[in-house]
Amino acid sequence: MTTILEAQGLSKNYGEVTAVDNISLSVKGGALFGLLGPNGSGKTTMIKMLTGQVRPTGGSATVLGFDVIKDPVGVRDRVGIIPEQETPPSFLSAIEYLAFVGAVRKIPDLETKADWWFDFLEFRDKKNVLCKDLSRGTRQKLMFAQAFIHEPTLALIDEPLINFDPIMQDVVKEYLAAYVKKGKTIFISTHILEVAEEICSVFAILHKGRLLHTGPVADLTARDEHLPQFFLSLVRKDRHV
């Protein structure tokens, strides 16, 4: 499969604090790639750099062939993004926000596609409610819809299930699995290891901004290892280095 995301020596410093330290990784088309790490390990910073929202201090990265430093807008035009904190504009209703996304992305037949998402994620009754009045879980549904409504080749999602109840988590996990089966690619960051083991085909582990491991989940399965135990062993060992 074609490499659709590649980082070489990617780093980000905030003053004297190094959030991401010389990370190199690549993601092939059709993967469900999980970026794993404890809170504060650099996962969110990585996604922000890969989507052109934060400029790297060092290194380089390309996403769908677009340089995240030279053409961050080109990257964001072509991918789907769900940030860690759901942030639809408070002054728009749910349908107005999707209409805005549709206008920006020039999505044909937007009304039909928006209606599908309202039904699929079970929030049609919130269609005309202002975003500021939506619950956290419903805002997450709306952000999920806006990221996938244009059927991007690649979606980057920061903590995809964190605000969903168990039933909606199951719906979303099934959707993500079906999405990559169509040849699309998904890059998620999460610290929920059981979810990563269940849905990811490839994973990487970050700790203190450094890459500790990357490889297929199937490699662990072949050794009769489970991802949570492997992760904890690696991170605990690194803490004492």
N, C-alpha and C positions, 0 to 999 in steps of 0.2 A: 504493500500500500504506500501511497505518496505521503511524504512528511508534510504536514500542514501547519505545524507549529514547531519552531526551533529557537532555543535560547542558548547563547554562547557567553559564558562568563558574566552573566547578568548580576548586577550588584546595585544596592540602594543604601545610601547613608543618609541619616538625619542628624546633622551635626557630627558628634562623636559616636553616635549609635549606628551600628550596622544592622539594618533590618533584613537584608538579603545579601549573601556573601558568595559571589563568584559561582552562580548556579548555571549549569549547562544541562539541558534536557531536550528531548524531541518527542513529538506526538504524531503518530501515524493516523491517516484517515480511517474512520470506522472504529476508533478506540473509544472506550469510556475510561478516561484517564483520571485517577484520583490523586490529588496533592494533599498529603496527610501531614499533620503535625499538631503539637500542643498549641494552646492559645499563645500568641506572641511569637510564633515560630517563623513568620514571614509569608504565610499563605496569602493573606489579603493583599499585601504589597506586591507579591508576584502577579496576581491577577490584575491589579491596577496597572502594572507595567506592561503586561502582555496585551492589555486593551487600550494602551495609549493614554491612560488617565493620569499616570505618574511617570515622569521622565527618569530613566535609570541613571545612576551615578556612573556606572561603567558597564561594559559589555554590550551585547546587541541581541536583538530578537526579531524574527519574522513570523507573521501570522497570515496564513493564506497567501503567502508571497509578498506581503506588505511589511515594510520596515516600521516597527512600532515607534521609532524615534523620528524618522523622516516623514512618515505619513500616518500619524495616529488616527486621523479622521477616516482615512481609507480602511483601517482596521475596524473601527467602530461601525462603519457603514455596512460591513459584511458579516459581522458576528452577532450573536445574541448574548446579552450580558444581564446577569442578575447579581446585584451587589449584596454584600453581607447585610446591610440595613436597607429594608425596602423603602423606597423614596418616591412614590408617585406624587405628582404635584397636588398639594392640598386643595387648591381652588378649582380643580377639575373633577367631574364625576368619573366613574370608572369607564363608561363608554366614551366620554370626551377624551380621556387619556389615550385609549386605544385608537381613537380617530386621529389624534395628534401623531401618534407613532406611525399610523398608516400613511398619513400625509407626508411625513418626513421620509419614510422608506418607500413611498410610492407603491403601496401594496394594492393590487387590483382586488375587487370584490371584497373590500374590507368588512362590510357589514355582515356578510355571510360567515367570514372567518372569525370575526369577533363573537358572533352568536354561538359558534361552535365551542369556543373557549369558555364562554359563560355557562354553557350546558355541561361541558366536560368537567370543569372544575367546580361545578355546582354553586355558582354565585350569581345566577341570573337575577335574583331578587335584589342584588346590590348594584345592578347595572347603572342606575341613575343616582346613586348615592355619592356624595362628595368624598374624595379620597381621605380627607381629614377625619371623616366620620366612620371609616371602615376599620374593622378590627385588624389586629396585626396579621392574623392568618389570612384574612381576605385580601389585605394589601399584598401579601406574598403570592396569592393566587394571581392577582393582577400583574405583578411583576413577572411571574412565570409566563403568563399569556403574552406580554409584550416582547419577551425575549424570543419566543418561538413562533409568533404569528406570521413572520416572514419566512419561516422554515430555513433558517441559516445552515450553512455547511458546518459551522462550528459554533457551539454555545459554551460560554464560560460562566460558571455558576459558583458563587461563594456561599457555602452552607445551604444546599438546596432544600433540605427538609426541616430546617430548624423551627419554623413557625407552624408546621402542619400537624394536625392530629393524626393518630395512627391510621385511620382509614384513608385520609388524603395522602399520607406518606406512601401507602401501598399503591394508590392510583398513579402517583408521580413516578415511583420507581419503575412500574410497568411501562409507563410512557417513555422514560429514558432508555430502557432496554430495547423497546421497539424502535425508537428513533435511530439508535446506532445500527440496528439490523438493516435499516434502509440505506446504510452507507454514510450516514452523518457522523459527526464526531462531537463528543462532549468532554469538557475539562471541568472537573469539580474540585473545590477545596473543602475539606471537612475534617473535623476531629472525631466524628462518630465512626469508629473503626468497623463496627459490625455492618453498617450500611455500605461502607467501602468494599468490604470483603464480599458482600452479596451482589453488588451491581458493577463493580469496576473490573475491567480486563487488565489494566496496567496501573501501577501505582508508584509514587515517589514519596519518600519521607523526608521532611524538613525538621531541623531542630536548631534553634538559635540562629536561624538564617542560613544554615548550611545543609547541603544535600547529603543525607546519610546512605540512601539506597534508592534505586529505581529498578523496576522489573515487572514481569507479568505475575498476576495473582496465581496463574496456573503453576508457576514454579514452586510456590509454597504448597499448593495442593498436592503436587507430585511428591513432596517431601513429608506429607502428612502434617504440615504446620498450618496454624491459623494466623491470619493477619493481626488480630489484636495482640496475641502473645509475641509474635515476631516484632511488632512495633514497639511494645513496651520493653522488651529485652534490649533492642537497639538503642532506644532513647535513654534508658536508665544507664546503659554502659557509657553512652556519650557524655552524660552528666558528670561522670567521674574522670573524664579525659582531661 
